[in-house]
Amino acid sequence: MGILKFVFAVFISFIPGLLGMMISPIASGKNTWYGTLNHSVLTPAGWVFSVIWTVLYFLIGVALFLIMQNSNGAPRRDITNAYILFVINLVLNTAWSFVFFGAHSPEYALVVLMFLIIVAIFMARAFFRVSVPACWLVVPYIIWLMFAFYLNGVIMYLN
């Protein structure tokens, strides 16, 4: 039963990445719009994005698994908040790809990213109440989102 929960949690965490790959130039090579944009000098190579997002989605999946495993000991309200924030995080994470790459709107994508960072911070806080290790597994994700905010902001500014 534990391994099925683990696989489920990790799979769920990869949904934004799987949906985002449909339009992301980094993963699919199909989006020429992104290649025409001016970027920050700190923008990593495309393969770096793929590796980092794979690691981050896995860490988030492990964090979700820890929340699922610890759900018996924490107050029901805390568990519910953790799950709700996790789902909102998935929706915003998915929305960013569609707004940025699909709608070609760095401005609106920056707004989505701002809300995503806020939700991720609240999610980490909610995870902390259920499982401290789950909270710490979300920290690299939050740091990366802040870097992504910078990269998105530079694209918006330069273009």
N, C-alpha and C positions, 0 to 999 in steps of 0.2 A: 504493500500500500504506500509506503514512504517513497519508493522510487517512482511510482506513478504520479504522486504529488509533485515530486521534484521535476520530472519531465514536463508536466502540465505547467508549472510555474515558470520554468525557463522558456517553454514554447510561447506562453502568453506574453512574456516580456519582449520577445522578438517580433511581435506583430507589427509595431510601427516601422521597424526596419524592413520587414518583408513587403509591406505596403509601399513604403518610401522607395524601395528599389525599382518599382515600376516606372518612376519618373526621374530618379536621381541620376545625374550624368556620371557621378563617381562610380556607381555600381553598374549602370547599364551602358554608358557610353553613348546614349541616344540624344541627350540634351545639349544642343550646340549653343543655346542662349547662355548658359553658365560659362562656357569657354570664352565668350566675348566680353565678359565683365572684367573690370579692373579689380584686383584682389589685394589683400594685405600681403606684405612681404613675409608674414608669419604663417600664411596659408600652407598647410601640409600638402604633400602629394596625395593624389586620390586614394592610393592603396592604404595610406595611413588612416584615412577616415574609415575605411572598411574594417581595418584591424581594431581600431579604438572602439567603434560602435559595437562590434562583435563582443569585445570584452565587457563593455558597459552593459549591454543587454543581458549578458550572462550574469553579471554581478547583480543586476536588478532582479533577475529571475531567482537567483539564490536568496536574495533578500525577501522576495515574496514567499518563497518556500519556508524561510524561517518564521515569517509571520503566520503562515498556515500551520506550522508545527507548534508554535507557541500560543495558538489561539485559545487553548483551554485554560491557561493561567491568567490571562489578561482580562480586564473588564470588557464586556461586550461592546460598549461605546467606543473604546479605543481601537478594538479590532475592526469595527465597522468603519470608523474614520480612516484607518490605514487602507482598507480596501477601496473606499470611495476615492481617496486621494490617488491611489495607484491607478485606478481606471481613468480619472481625469488626466493624470500624467500621460497615460497611453494615448488618449484622444488628442491632447495638445501636441505630443511628440509627433503623432501621425499628421496632424493638421499642418505643422510647420513645413514638412516636405511638400505638401500639396500647395500651400500658399507660396512658398519660395520658388520651388522648381516648376510646379504646375501653373500657377497664376503669374509667375515672374514678378513677384511683388516683394522685394526685400524690405520695404517699409512695413507692410502688414505682417510679414514674417518676423520682423523684429519685435512687434507688439506681441505676437503669439509666443515668441521666445521669452519675453519678459514675464508673461503669465506662466509659462512653463517653468522658469526658474523659481518663481514664487511657490508654485504648487509643489515642485520637487523639494524645496526647503521644508514646506509644511508636511510633505509626505515623509521626509526623513525624521522630522519631529514626531509624527504619529507612529512611525516604525519604532522609534526609540522607546515609546511607551509599552510596546509589545515585545520587542527584541532589540537590545542594544547592538549586537553584531549586524542585524539587518539595517539599522540606521547607518552604521559605518560603511556598509557596502554601497550605500547610495551617495556618499560623499564624493567619490571620484566622478560620478555622473553630474553632480551639481557643479563641480569645478570645470568639467568639460563644457557644460551648458553655458557657463560664464565666458569661456573662451569662444564658444560658438556665437555668443551675443556680440563679442568684440568683432569677430570675422564678419558677421552679418552687418553690423554697424558700419564697418569699413567699406563693404561693398555698397551699402546704401549711400554713404558719403561720397565715394569715388565715382559713382555712376549716376 
